[in-house]
Amino acid sequence: MDTQNDVNRGEFTWKISNFSEQDGKKLYSEAFTVSGCKWRILVFPKGNETDHLSVYLAVAGSATLPNGWTRNAELSLSVINQINHVRSIRKETQHNFTAGEIDWGFKSFISLTELCNPRWGYLANDTLVIKAEVCVLTVTPPVNIQPTDKFESYFTSLEEFVNAAEINGVSVGSTSCHQDGALMAEIPSLEEVEKAKQSLKECLSDLFRLNMKERLSKALSTLSSARIRLSSEQQIAIETFQANFNDFISDFLSFEQDNAEFELHKLQKDQRFSAMKKSQETHFFYKQLMDDLVNEEEELKRKTEEVKSRKDKLLSNWEILLVESEEAKLGYQDEQKKVAEAEEKKRIAEERMSRSSFAWSNLKAQFG
């Protein structure tokens, strides 16, 4: 992240190594911060339903943001030309990011043909360089909701969705069928008719197998030419089926394709559901960790308050001690002066006493 004088502006450069080997539908850069908001660059290496590179700016961690958040930002996205920077492609736009529109950018940024041609300079040593510049204009003041409340709310809704999916989920079976045929003009023998009947039974018992196509065609051709040992209902059924044979086969093949697509989507739905269940299980684990951290935070808060109370008491006692110490100091200094004055008076008194004692001794010596 480059440092900017304006705290509401910032830029981020993302280098994607081994770009041609990226097989994911979309890639996200690491998060970067501008004006206190976290962002990411979003890239579709093979294009977002287009033959162009698709590049967007996305809000990072949008699921954890408080209700009602918005970010209005000016942004530019650039694909850097690593041979001649002047030929770099830069596009600008402005968008109000919300919970309903967490990313914004350009679906057709540069054609994949031009991008992947090394002579153009956008890929060097199979590395793509993308630069994002962001200027945050306004940020809606966040609603006063604790992150843990958002955490709980999101996964409660996920849990309800999973439970509903489990209750309403249905399992649908599948079948498939197909064939076509050709008519034979010859009148078959009794033995051929019986063999055709048996073959038809086998085909009808497993009508959906591709390898039954030729047998069914041959059996119908034989029986359509037969007029013996067949009831009128059987003849009508064979003629009706043969008259619409190609349509029936087309219907069977279409059904088989549609059914295969259905089974694929059903499998993918089950895989998504399994992933959703796994996320739910991980949520319970995270929730327990979150509860433990909240309890630990409360304990730390309680201890902090206790320590603060003891600290305030100690400071109060110290202030009292400080006053007493200052009074003692002033008293000491006052007494120190008085001692000096008394000492001087004592010295003078001692001198006078010595003089008086000497005179007294002399008087006593003269008349004693």
C-alpha positions in Angstrom: 0.0 0.0 0.0 1.5 3.3 -1.0 1.4 6.1 1.5 -0.8 9.1 0.6 -1.1 12.6 2.1 -4.9 12.3 1.9 -6.0 9.6 4.3 -9.1 9.1 2.1 -7.0 8.1 -0.9 -4.8 5.0 -1.4 -3.6 2.6 -4.0 -2.6 -1.0 -4.2 -0.6 -3.0 -6.7 -1.2 -6.7 -7.2 1.1 -9.1 -9.0 -0.4 -12.4 -10.1 2.3 -14.9 -10.8 1.8 -18.0 -13.1 -1.3 -16.2 -14.6 -1.8 -18.6 -17.5 -1.9 -21.5 -15.0 -4.7 -20.0 -12.9 -7.7 -22.4 -13.3 -10.0 -20.7 -10.8 -13.1 -18.9 -12.1 -12.1 -15.8 -10.1 -9.2 -14.6 -7.9 -9.1 -12.2 -5.0 -6.1 -10.1 -3.9 -5.1 -9.7 -0.3 -7.1 -7.0 1.5 -5.8 -3.5 1.7 -7.1 -0.5 3.7 -8.1 3.0 2.5 -9.8 5.5 4.8 -10.4 2.8 7.4 -12.2 0.6 4.9 -10.9 -2.8 3.7 -10.9 -3.6 -0.1 -9.8 -6.3 -2.5 -9.2 -6.6 -6.2 -11.4 -9.2 -7.9 -10.2 -10.8 -11.3 -11.8 -13.3 -13.6 -8.8 -14.7 -15.4 -10.9 -16.3 -18.2 -13.5 -13.5 -18.3 -16.8 -13.2 -16.5 -19.0 -14.8 -19.3 -17.0 -12.8 -21.9 -13.7 -13.2 -23.9 -12.2 -10.3 -22.0 -10.4 -10.0 -18.7 -12.9 -8.9 -16.0 -11.6 -6.7 -13.2 -13.4 -5.3 -10.2 -12.9 -3.6 -6.8 -14.6 -5.5 -4.0 -15.4 -4.7 -0.4 -13.4 -7.1 1.9 -15.2 -8.8 4.8 -18.6 -7.5 3.8 -20.4 -10.3 5.7 -19.1 -8.9 9.0 -20.0 -5.3 8.4 -22.9 -3.8 10.3 -26.4 -3.4 8.9 -27.0 -0.5 6.7 -23.4 0.1 5.7 -22.5 2.0 2.5 -19.3 3.3 0.9 -19.3 5.8 -1.9 -15.9 5.8 -3.6 -14.2 6.9 -6.8 -11.9 4.2 -8.2 -9.6 3.4 -11.1 -8.3 0.0 -12.1 -5.2 -0.4 -14.3 -3.6 -3.3 -16.1 0.1 -2.4 -16.2 2.1 -2.7 -19.5 5.4 -4.0 -18.3 7.3 -3.1 -21.5 5.9 0.5 -21.9 4.0 1.9 -18.9 2.5 4.6 -21.2 0.5 1.8 -22.9 -1.0 0.7 -19.6 -4.8 0.5 -19.6 -6.6 2.5 -16.9 -10.3 2.8 -16.4 -12.2 5.0 -13.9 -15.6 4.9 -12.3 -17.6 5.8 -9.2 -19.9 3.6 -7.2 -21.9 3.5 -4.0 -21.0 0.1 -2.5 -23.7 -1.6 -0.4 -24.5 -5.0 1.0 -26.3 -5.7 -2.3 -23.5 -4.5 -4.5 -20.2 -5.3 -2.9 -18.1 -5.2 -6.1 -17.9 -2.9 -9.0 -15.7 -2.6 -12.1 -15.3 -3.6 -15.7 -16.6 -6.9 -17.3 -14.7 -6.3 -20.5 -11.4 -4.7 -19.5 -9.0 -6.1 -22.1 -9.4 -8.9 -24.6 -7.9 -12.1 -23.6 -6.2 -12.4 -27.0 -4.4 -9.1 -26.5 -3.7 -9.8 -22.9 -2.1 -13.2 -23.5 0.1 -12.0 -26.4 3.5 -11.5 -24.9 4.5 -9.0 -27.5 1.9 -6.5 -26.1 3.7 -6.5 -22.7 0.8 -7.0 -20.4 2.1 -10.4 -19.4 5.8 -10.6 -18.5 7.3 -13.9 -17.3 3.6 -15.0 -17.0 3.0 -12.3 -14.4 0.0 -9.9 -14.6 0.2 -6.6 -12.7 -3.0 -4.8 -11.7 -3.2 -1.5 -9.8 -6.2 -0.1 -7.9 -6.6 3.5 -6.9 -9.4 4.3 -4.4 -10.8 7.6 -3.1 -13.4 7.1 -0.4 -15.9 9.9 -0.6 -18.4 9.0 2.1 -18.9 6.2 4.6 -22.3 5.7 6.2 -21.8 5.8 10.0 -22.0 2.2 11.1 -25.0 1.0 13.1 -24.1 0.3 16.6 -24.1 -3.5 16.3 -21.4 -5.6 17.9 -19.4 -7.8 15.5 -20.5 -10.8 17.5 -24.2 -9.9 16.9 -23.5 -9.8 13.1 -21.7 -13.1 13.4 -24.6 -14.7 15.2 -27.2 -13.2 13.0 -25.6 -14.4 9.7 -25.1 -18.0 10.8 -28.5 -18.2 12.5 -30.0 -17.4 9.0 -27.7 -20.0 7.5 -28.8 -22.6 10.0 -32.5 -21.8 9.2 -31.7 -22.1 5.4 -29.9 -25.5 5.9 -32.8 -26.8 8.1 -35.3 -25.7 5.5 -33.3 -27.4 2.7 -33.2 -30.6 4.7 -36.9 -30.6 5.3 -38.0 -29.6 1.7 -35.3 -31.6 -0.2 -36.7 -34.3 -2.5 -34.9 -37.1 -4.4 -36.0 -37.5 -8.0 -35.3 -40.7 -9.9 -34.2 -40.8 -13.5 -34.7 -42.8 -16.6 -33.6 -42.5 -20.2 -34.6 -44.0 -23.6 -33.9 -43.8 -27.4 -33.9 -45.7 -30.7 -34.6 -45.5 -34.5 -35.3 -48.1 -37.2 -36.0 -49.1 -40.8 -38.7 -51.1 -42.4 -38.3 -54.4 -44.2 -40.6 -55.3 -47.1 -40.2 -59.0 -46.8 -42.8 -61.2 -45.2 -41.0 -63.0 -42.3 -41.4 -66.6 -41.4 -43.1 -67.9 -38.2 -39.7 -68.5 -36.7 -38.5 -65.0 -37.5 -41.7 -63.5 -36.1 -41.2 -65.4 -32.8 -37.6 -64.3 -32.6 -38.7 -60.7 -33.3 -41.3 -60.8 -30.5 -38.7 -62.1 -28.1 -36.2 -59.5 -29.2 -38.9 -56.8 -28.9 -39.7 -57.9 -25.3 -36.0 -57.7 -24.4 -35.7 -54.3 -26.0 -38.8 -53.0 -24.2 -37.5 -54.3 -20.9 -34.4 -52.3 -21.3 -35.4 -49.7 -23.8 -33.0 -47.1 -22.6 -29.8 -48.9 -23.5 -28.1 -47.5 -26.6 -27.0 -51.0 -27.8 -30.7 -52.0 -28.1 -31.2 -49.6 -31.0 -30.4 -52.0 -33.9 -32.2 -54.9 -32.3 -35.3 -52.8 -31.8 -35.2 -51.6 -35.4 -34.8 -55.1 -36.8 -37.6 -56.5 -34.5 -40.0 -53.7 -35.5 -39.2 -54.2 -39.2 -39.8 -57.9 -39.0 -43.1 -57.6 -37.0 -44.4 -54.8 -39.2 -44.2 -57.1 -42.2 -45.9 -60.0 -40.3 -49.6 -60.6 -40.4 -49.7 -63.9 -38.6 -49.7 -64.7 -34.9 -50.2 -60.9 -34.2 -53.3 -59.5 -32.7 -54.8 -56.4 -34.3 -53.9 -54.4 -31.2 -50.3 -55.5 -31.6 -50.2 -54.6 -35.3 -51.7 -51.1 -34.5 -49.1 -50.6 -31.7 -46.2 -51.5 -34.0 -47.5 -49.4 -36.9 -48.1 -46.4 -34.6 -44.6 -46.7 -33.0 -43.0 -47.1 -36.5 -44.9 -44.1 -37.9 -43.4 -41.8 -35.3 -40.2 -43.8 -34.8 -37.8 -40.9 -35.4 -39.7 -38.5 -33.2 -39.8 -41.1 -30.4 -36.1 -41.7 -30.7 -35.4 -37.9 -30.7 -37.6 -37.6 -27.6 -35.7 -40.4 -25.9 -32.3 -38.9 -26.7 -33.5 -35.4 -25.6 -34.7 -36.9 -22.4 -31.5 -38.7 -21.8 -29.5 -35.5 -22.3 -31.9 -33.4 -20.1 -31.9 -36.1 -17.5 -28.1 -36.2 -17.5 -28.0 -32.4 -17.1 -30.6 -32.8 -14.3 -28.5 -35.4 -12.5 -25.4 -33.2 -12.9 -27.2 -30.2 -11.4 -28.7 -32.4 -8.7 -25.2 -33.7 -7.8 -23.8 -30.2 -7.8 -26.7 -29.1 -5.6 -25.9 -31.9 -3.2 -22.2 -30.9 -3.2 -23.2 -27.3 -2.4 -25.5 -28.5 0.3 -22.6 -30.5 1.8 -20.4 -27.4 1.7 -23.1 -25.4 3.3 -23.5 -28.0 6.1 -19.7 -28.0 6.6 -19.8 -24.2 6.9 -22.5 -24.6 9.5 -20.5 -27.1 11.5 -17.5 -24.8 11.3 -19.8 -22.0 12.5 -20.6 -23.9 15.6 -16.9 -24.4 16.3 -16.2 -20.7 15.7 -19.2 -19.7 17.8 -17.8 -21.7 20.7 -14.4 -20.0 20.2 -16.2 -16.7 20.1 -18.1 -17.4 23.3 -14.9 -18.4 25.0 -13.2 -15.2 23.8 -16.2 -13.1 25.0 -16.0 -14.8 28.4 -12.3 -14.2 28.5 -12.8 -10.6 27.4 -15.4 -10.2 30.3 -12.9 -11.7 32.7 -10.2 -9.4 31.5 -12.6 -6.5 31.8 -13.4 -7.5 35.3 -9.8 -7.8 36.2 -9.0 -4.5 34.5 -11.7 -2.8 36.5 -10.4 -4.4 39.7 -6.8 -3.3 38.9 -8.1 0.2 38.1 -9.9 0.4 41.4 -6.8 -0.7 43.3 -4.7 1.8 41.2 -7.1 4.6 42.0 -7.0 3.7 45.7 -3.2 3.6 45.6 -3.1 7.0 43.9 -5.5 8.4 46.4 -3.3 7.1 49.3 -0.2 8.4 47.5 -1.8 11.9 47.2 -2.5 11.9 51.0 1.0 10.7 51.6 2.3 13.4 49.4 0.6 16.0 51.4 1.8 14.5 54.7 5.3 14.3 53.3 5.3 17.9 52.2 4.0 19.0 55.6 6.8 17.0 57.3 9.3 18.5 54.9 8.2 22.1 55.7 8.1 21.3 59.4 11.6 19.9 59.2 12.9 23.0 57.5 11.2 25.2 60.1 12.6 23.2 62.9 16.0 23.2 61.2 15.9 27.0 61.3 14.8 27.0 64.9 17.6 24.6 65.8 20.2 26.9 64.2 18.8 29.9 66.1 18.7 28.0 69.3 22.2 26.8 68.8 23.4 30.4 68.3 21.7 31.5 71.4 23.2 28.5 73.3 26.7 29.5 72.0 26.2 33.1 73.2 24.9 31.8 76.6 27.9 29.5 76.9 30.3 32.4 76.3 28.6 34.5 78.9 28.5 31.6 81.4 32.2 31.0 80.8 33.0 34.6 81.5 30.8 34.6 84.6 32.4 31.4 85.9 35.9 32.8 85.4 35.0 36.0 87.4 33.4 33.9 90.1 36.4 31.7 90.4 38.7 34.7 90.6 36.6 36.3 93.3 36.6 33.1 95.2 40.3 32.8 95.0 40.9 36.3 96.3 38.6 36.1 99.3 38.3 32.4 99.9 
